[in-house]
Amino acid sequence: MPEVEITIGGRSFEVACAAGEEDYLIAAAAMLDTEAGALIQQVGRIPDARMLLMAGLMLADRTAGVEDKLRDAEAEAGRLRAELEALQSRPAPDPEKVEVPVIPAHVTETLAELAARAEALADTVEEKAAGS
């Protein structure tokens, strides 16, 4: 069983752990050391047992807060999944009828007449241009 030396609150400790767990132990010790450092800055030097207890409680409090947020997020995700399923299981809405207004016949006739006049003018211009 490997032993790892960790430092918490400026004090070194030899801790045994399962093979392959060294990195996890070092990471956990770093988290505990952060809390112990904050505690030492506030209170000053305190006995090892009290420092470890207080740092552990502070870390546990932080962990409990994160767990509460996670629980809330999971509940919200569950609510959103249920809402999504309800929307997906709903039948498709009936298609809406879209009506496009029809251009009145007199407008179409007037446009056709204007087009015919424009063509006649174009023919006249071409004839005069060709005759010059």
N, C-alpha and C positions, 0 to 999 in steps of 0.2 A: 504494500500500500504506500504510494508516494506521499511525501510530506512537502508542503509548500509553506514558504515563509511569507506572511502577509503583514501589512502595516495598517493599523487602524488607530487614528487619533495620535499619530506619532509614536506608537508603541508597536513593537514587532511580536508576532505570534507564530509558532510552528503549528500547522494544522495538517492532519492526515486526510486524504480523500481517496476515492476509488480511482483506479487507473483510467486516464482519459478525461477525468473531470477537473483537471487542474485549471483549465481556462475558465470554466464556470465558477470555480471557487475564487479565482483572482478577480473576476468581474463582480461577484457578490461582495467580496471584501472591499473593492473600490467603492461600491455604493454605500456600504456601511461606513467606510472611511470618510466619505463626503458628509454624511450626517454627523459623524463624530467631530469632524472639523468645525462644522457650524455650531455644534454644542459647545466645544471648547472655546470658540470665539465669544460666545455669549456668557458662559459661566466661568471659564478659566479651567485650571487643572482640577480634575476630579479622579477618584479611584477608578481603576480599570473596570471593575464589575459594574459600577454605576454608569460609567461612560458607555459601556457596551449595551447595558440595559436601555438607557435613554436613546442611544442611537438606533438600536433595534426597534424601539417603540415608534420613533419618528419615521423610520423606514416603513414599518408596518402601517402607520397612519397614511403615509403617501400611497402605499400599495392598495389600501382599502379605498382611497379616493379614486384611484385608477380603475379598480374593479367596479365601483359604482358607475363610473362613466361608461365602462365597457358594457355593463348590464343594461344601462339606458340605451346605448347604441344598438345592442342586440335586440332590445324590445322595439326600437324604432325600425330596425331592419326587418323584423318580423311583421310589423304593421305595414310597411311598404310592400313587402312580398305579398301579403294578403290583398292589399289594394290592387297590386299589379295583376294578381290571379283573377280578382273580381272583374277588372277591366278586360282582361283577355278572354274570360268566359262569357262575357256579354255578347249578344248577337250583334252583327254589324248593323249600323243604322240604315234605314231605308234610304235609297238614293233620292236626292232632291231633284225636283224638276226645274230645269233652268230654261227660261224663255228668253229668246233673243228677239228684240223688236225687228219687225220687217220694214224695210225701206219702202215708203209709199210709192206707188206706181208713177205718180206725176214727177217725183224726184228722179226716178230712173229714166223716164222719158226725156226730161230736161237735160240730164247728163248726156244721154245719147245724142240729142240734138246739138249740144255744145261740141261734142266730139266730132260730129259730122261737119260742123262749120269749121272747126280747127283743121280738119283734113282738107276741106275745100280751100281754105286759105293757104295751106302748105302746098297744095297742087298749083295754085295761082302763082305763088312765089317761085316754085320750081320752073314753071313755064316761062315766066319773065326772065329768070336767071339763065335759062337755056337759050332764050331768044336774043339775048344781048350779046 
